[in-house]
Amino acid sequence: MNVAILIDAENVQPSFADQIFTQAASMGEVTHKEIFGAAQALNTWVEPVLKYAIHPNLTIRPSKYKNSSDIALVIGAMDLVGAVEAVIIASSDSDFSSLSVRLRTAGIQVVGMGTENTNPLWKTACTRFVNFVSPSGRQAAAQQSAKAASAPAKAAKPQPQAQPQKPAQQAAPQSKAAGTHAERTSIIRSLILSQLEQAGGKAQASAMFAALNALPEYRVDQQRSRRKPLNYLTRQFSDTFRYEEDDDGAWFYAVEAAPEETGAPVTGEAPVEPAETPEEEAPQEEPAREAEEPARPEMEEEPAAEAEPEPQDDTQDEIGLLVQAGVDRDTAMRIGEIFMSSPNLRSAYNKLRAAFGNTDGRKYYQLVKDIAENR
């Protein structure tokens, strides 16, 4: 397997270079080695660059807060499509999540390497994520063990006086979260709505998670739910936002109102307006029927036809069409069961992704929609 190594010098310490190249050697042959950063960051990497013959990619920042190095790394990674089978991206920066999704779509394995407290979004986006083990931490532990073993027995006597009080004095104050689940979810929902409003109704997932991780209520409630962050959010706040991935990355979209309140299709498409009844067809002697006309069942069936799965009587026909489209019969029957058991298309879309993975789930969902539209 041909492997490429891309290192974010502004995010990774040079002490982790050995771990990066050990991981790469275990995967296959390293055919491309490149490190990205400004001059100050690259200067700290001089020794590993010479040791492993890494190609340095110097970037110039037009201003202090520009991410020129990140953009250069993304361009370098996209140039590798078709040339390698796996890429190691050494960085703890979750901004590379969209890059990982795009590379995996192109058939390249993405192994992320970063610190243990890396944003979960970046870890999930990778094919596999490897945590760095701090060399200084291991050396300090080994030195402490050696000192304890060689010290005289009398040196092991406990120190007198108020040593136990020091941890209490040095402990940093922690932000307290709201007490009840209802209070926490209300605060989290307000933050999501605020972020979406500031972003014009469409917020990048990395920015949203950065804001949420700074909120004590989110950290407490998500951990107590025992679910992964995205799974927790989509289950708890499906009435507030929807989550989608495309070639440009992962996004949070604002949900204007719950479908059951507005009658709008859950797919996000504009509802079909009821047809106006010509005046000559409305009997003048029955004004009560005129007032009920917009609420006629047939007027409401129009948007529901786009949002709901096909009627149960057509299930066998659709399974046959799925088989004709190249889906094996067992999978086709399972897809049919998911659509029949789902209250709407959004629910079916999420179930398909959970059952078959993001790529196949989206493919099967689109296939069923195409079949339904061409009937």
Secondary structure, 3 states (H helix, E strand, C coil): CEEEEEEECCCCCHHHHHHHHHHHHHHCEEEEEEEEECHHHHHCCHHHHHHHCCEEEECCCCCCCCCHHHHHHHHHHHCCCCCCCEEEEECCCHHHHHHHHHHHHCCCEEEEEECCCCCHHHHHHCCEEEECCCHHHHHHHHHHHHHHHHCCHHHHCCCCCCCCHHHHHHCCCCCCCCCCHHHHHHHHHHHHHHHHHHCCCEEEHHHHHHHHHCCHHHHHHHHHHCCCHHHHHHHHCCCCEEEEEECCEEEEEECCCCHHHHCCCCCCCCCCCCCCCCHHHCCCCCHHHHHHHHHCHHHHHHHHHHHCCCCHHHHHHHHHHHHHCCCCHHHHHHHHHHHHHCCCHHHHHHHHHHHHCHHHHHHHHHHHHHHHHHC
